[in-house]
Amino acid sequence: MIDDLAELVVAARVASPNDRIELRDQIAAHGSAAVEAMGEWLADPALTRFAVRVIGKVADLGDRDVAVDALHLACEETTPDQRADLDAELHRLGVKAPQPGRRRPGRRPWHPADASVPGWMMRTDRRYAGWLWSEVESGRLRQGWGYQLKQELPLLRHRRERGEPMDRDDDWAWPNRRMLSDEPDGMQIGDLVLLPHLPREWRWSVVRISGPYRYQIDPERSDYGHILPVEIVIADLGDDDVTGEVRWMRTYPARLRRLTQQAYVELGSRITAEERR
């Protein structure tokens, strides 16, 4: 039996869905640390269901407030399938699902995003970190959920505005919409992007957006069509090289989120220190 949480998470990631669920209770036994580990998984449509089950089990085992807070936070930006899983687990726990823009009363506030901050955290596919980093080195920050021509974001937005029906593939691509600079709260040329797990797992890098969004599906992987041109600012930092506020960004259950003001300032200080070396 595996006891180490990191090893359990790796084992669950590579397991088939039927085998993965057998690891739920072992992961949940780690309490709030398990909730933090599953925070990233809540952002991945392929892993959300398992993450929700683990976090629900953590609540059953006693760390209820931490677990419910995580499930509520994950409701802020989800696909319909993800939201259905979250709502069902919250209902099982006897907790009301949050309304859009509302937080659970009486709970501690989550680190607030600041719409004026020109910085972001973007989570990419950890399975292909090496290849994705080689793309970054070539000036291309790629995001997944881009494996069909109809998922190109301007086309997808046009179809949504016309009221055309959206399928699961559309829903999975739509959270990338802020990669468009003309989208409300969109990413702009010159913004910094914090990249967890690049160039490899448990490392950090920072890039600066240098051009507008474009769409080109990678022919070998038949995915990762969403592209932002970028320049590398700083690469291959460890957890000890960044502050706790910056590390917290990795646990936020969304693939893309604006940095907090504190994280942006602290990250800027780290970049300045590196540039002086």
DOKOL-938434 format. One record per residue (C-alpha): residue number from 1; residue in one letter; x, z, y. Coordinates in steps of 0.1 Angstrom, whole numbers, plus 2048, in hexadecimal, padded with zeros to 3 digits. Layout:
NUM  A  X  Z  Y .
...
***
This chain:
1  M  800  800  800 .
2  I  80D  7F7  823 .
3  D  80D  814  83C .
4  D  81E  805  85A .
5  L  805  7F7  873 .
6  A  81B  7D9  87D .
7  E  81F  7CF  859 .
8  L  7FA  7D3  853 .
9  V  7F2  7BC  870 .
10  V  80A  7A2  864 .
11  A  7FB  7A4  841 .
12  A  7D8  7A0  84F .
13  R  7E1  782  864 .
14  V  7EF  76E  847 .
15  A  7D4  779  82E .
16  S  7B5  765  826 .
17  P  794  772  835 .
18  N  789  781  814 .
19  D  7AB  793  810 .
20  R  7AE  79C  834 .
21  I  78E  7B2  834 .
22  E  79F  7C8  819 .
23  L  7B8  7D3  833 .
24  R  79D  7DF  84C .
25  D  79E  803  843 .
26  Q  7C4  806  841 .
27  I  7C7  7F7  864 .
28  A  7AB  80C  872 .
29  A  7BB  82C  865 .
30  H  7D4  828  881 .
31  G  7B9  830  89B .
32  S  7BF  826  8BF .
33  A  7DF  814  8B6 .
34  A  7CA  7FD  89F .
35  V  7B2  7F6  8BC .
36  E  7D0  7EB  8D2 .
37  A  7DD  7D5  8B6 .
38  M  7BB  7C5  8B1 .
39  G  7B6  7BF  8D6 .
40  E  7C9  79E  8D4 .
41  W  7B5  793  8B6 .
42  L  794  798  8C9 .
43  A  79E  77A  8DE .
44  D  7A2  763  8C0 .
45  P  782  754  8B3 .
46  A  791  752  890 .
47  L  79A  777  88F .
48  T  77F  787  8A5 .
49  R  769  791  888 .
50  F  784  7A4  876 .
51  A  790  7B5  896 .
52  V  76D  7C0  89D .
53  R  769  7CF  87B .
54  V  78A  7E2  87E .
55  I  781  7F0  8A0 .
56  G  75F  7FA  894 .
57  K  76F  80D  877 .
58  V  787  81E  88F .
59  A  767  82A  8A1 .
60  D  759  837  880 .
61  L  779  84A  87A .
62  G  778  85D  89B .
63  D  789  849  8B7 .
64  R  766  83E  8C3 .
65  D  76C  83C  8E9 .
66  V  78B  827  8E6 .
67  A  77B  80F  8CD .
68  V  75A  80B  8E0 .
69  D  76D  805  900 .
70  A  781  7E9  8EF .
71  L  761  7D9  8E2 .
72  H  751  7DB  904 .
73  L  76F  7CB  915 .
74  A  770  7AF  8FC .
75  C  74C  7A6  906 .
76  E  757  79B  928 .
77  E  761  778  91D .
78  T  757  76C  8FA .
79  T  749  74E  8E8 .
80  P  725  752  8DB .
81  D  732  759  8B8 .
82  Q  74A  773  8C4 .
83  R  730  784  8D9 .
84  A  718  785  8BB .
85  D  732  798  8A7 .
86  L  739  7B0  8C3 .
87  D  715  7B7  8CA .
88  A  70D  7BD  8A5 .
89  E  72A  7D6  8A2 .
90  L  720  7E8  8C2 .
91  H  6FC  7EA  8B5 .
92  R  709  7F9  894 .
93  L  71B  813  8A8 .
94  G  6FC  81B  8BC .
95  V  70A  80E  8DD .
96  K  6F9  7F6  8F4 .
97  A  70C  7D5  8FA .
98  P  717  7D1  91E .
99  Q  705  7BA  936 .
100  P  71B  7A0  948 .
101  G  72F  7B0  964 .
102  R  725  7D4  959 .
103  R  73C  7EE  94A .
104  R  733  80B  934 .
105  P  729  828  94C .
106  G  73F  847  94B .
107  R  75D  836  93B .
108  R  77F  832  94A .
109  P  784  812  95E .
110  W  799  7F6  94E .
111  H  7B7  7EA  962 .
112  P  7A6  7D3  97C .
113  A  7AF  7AF  982 .
114  D  7B6  7A4  9A5 .
115  A  7A9  782  9AE .
116  S  7C5  77E  9C8 .
117  V  7E1  783  9AF .
118  P  7F3  761  9A7 .
119  G  7FC  76C  984 .
120  W  7EC  76A  961 .
121  M  7F0  775  93D .
122  M  7EB  759  924 .
123  R  7EB  75F  8FF .
124  T  7F4  742  8E9 .
125  D  7F4  73C  8C3 .
126  R  80D  755  8B4 .
127  R  80F  741  893 .
128  Y  822  725  8A5 .
129  A  836  738  8BF .
130  G  855  725  8B8 .
131  W  845  703  8BD .
132  L  831  70E  8DB .
133  W  851  71C  8EB .
134  S  862  6FA  8E6 .
135  E  845  6EB  8F8 .
136  V  849  704  915 .
137  E  86E  6FB  916 .
138  S  863  6D7  91B .
139  G  84C  6E1  937 .
140  R  82B  6E3  924 .
141  L  818  703  920 .
142  R  7FF  6FB  905 .
143  Q  7DF  70D  8FC .
144  G  7CA  709  8DC .
145  W  7A5  701  8D7 .
146  G  7AD  6DE  8E2 .
147  Y  7AA  6C8  8C3 .
148  Q  78E  6B0  8CD .
149  L  78D  697  8EA .
150  K  76C  6A6  8F6 .
151  Q  77E  6C8  8FB .
152  E  791  6BB  919 .
153  L  787  6D5  933 .
154  P  77A  6BE  950 .
155  L  765  6AA  936 .
156  L  759  6CB  927 .
157  R  750  6D9  949 .
158  H  73D  6B9  952 .
159  R  729  6BA  931 .
160  R  720  6DF  938 .
161  E  715  6D7  95B .
162  R  6FF  6BC  94E .
163  G  6EF  6D5  936 .
164  E  6FB  6C3  917 .
165  P  6FA  6D9  8F7 .
166  M  71A  6EB  8EF .
167  D  727  6EF  8CB .
168  R  740  708  8BD .
169  D  75E  6F2  8C5 .
170  D  753  6F0  8EA .
171  D  74E  716  8EB .
172  W  770  71C  8DD .
173  A  780  706  8F8 .
174  W  76D  712  916 .
175  P  77F  733  91C .
176  N  79D  71D  926 .
177  R  78A  711  944 .
178  R  79F  724  95D .
179  M  7BC  70D  955 .
180  L  7AB  6F6  96D .
181  S  7B6  6FD  991 .
182  D  794  6F3  99F .
183  E  781  70B  989 .
184  P  776  72B  99A .
185  D  793  744  994 .
186  G  7A7  727  986 .
187  M  7CD  727  981 .
188  Q  7E1  718  99D .
189  I  802  705  9A0 .
190  G  81C  720  9A8 .
191  D  80A  73C  995 .
192  L  81E  751  97C .
193  V  813  752  957 .
194  L  81E  76F  941 .
195  L  821  764  91D .
196  P  820  77E  901 .
197  H  830  776  8E0 .
198  L  845  75A  8EE .
199  P  85F  74E  8E6 .
200  R  858  763  8C7 .
201  E  842  780  8BC .
202  W  845  7A0  8D1 .
203  R  859  78F  8EC .
204  W  84E  785  90F .
205  S  854  768  926 .
206  V  848  75D  949 .
207  V  842  73A  955 .
208  R  836  72B  976 .
209  I  81C  710  977 .
210  S  82B  6F0  985 .
211  G  80F  6D6  982 .
212  P  7EA  6D1  97B .
213  Y  7D8  6D4  95A .
214  R  7D8  6B6  942 .
215  Y  7CC  6B0  91F .
216  Q  7E0  6A2  902 .
217  I  7D9  6AC  8DE .
218  D  7FA  6B2  8CB .
219  P  7FA  696  8B0 .
220  E  80C  6AB  896 .
221  R  7F6  6CA  899 .
222  S  7D6  6B9  8A4 .
223  D  7D0  6D5  8BD .
224  Y  7DF  6E6  8DC .
225  G  7D3  6CB  8F4 .
226  H  7CF  6E1  912 .
227  I  7F0  6DE  927 .
228  L  7FD  6ED  947 .
229  P  81F  6E1  954 .
230  V  836  6FF  958 .
231  E  859  70A  960 .
232  I  869  728  94F .
233  V  86F  745  966 .
234  I  87C  75F  94D .
235  A  87D  75F  927 .
236  D  880  774  908 .
237  L  87A  797  916 .
238  G  873  7B5  8FF .
239  D  859  7D0  904 .
240  D  874  7E6  912 .
241  D  87B  7CC  92D .
242  V  857  7CE  93C .
243  T  842  7EB  948 .
244  G  824  7FB  937 .
245  E  80C  7E9  94E .
246  V  81B  7C8  944 .
247  R  819  7D1  91F .
248  W  7F5  7DB  924 .
249  M  7ED  7B7  92C .
250  R  7F4  7AD  908 .
251  T  7D8  7C3  8FB .
252  Y  7BD  7B4  911 .
253  P  7A5  7A2  8FA .
254  A  7A4  780  90A .
255  R  7BB  761  907 .
256  L  7BE  75F  92D .
257  R  7BC  77A  947 .
258  R  7C9  77E  96B .
259  L  7E4  798  96E .
260  T  7DC  7B9  97F .
261  Q  7ED  7BE  9A1 .
262  Q  803  7D9  992 .
263  A  80E  7C3  975 .
264  Y  816  7A6  98D .
265  V  82B  7BC  9A4 .
266  E  83E  7CC  987 .
267  L  843  7AA  977 .
268  G  850  79C  998 .
269  S  869  7B9  99A .
270  R  876  7B1  977 .
271  I  87A  78C  980 .
272  T  88D  795  9A0 .
273  A  8A4  7AC  98C .
274  E  8AB  790  973 .
275  E  8B2  777  98E .
276  R  8CC  78E  99E .
277  R  8E0  791  97E .
***
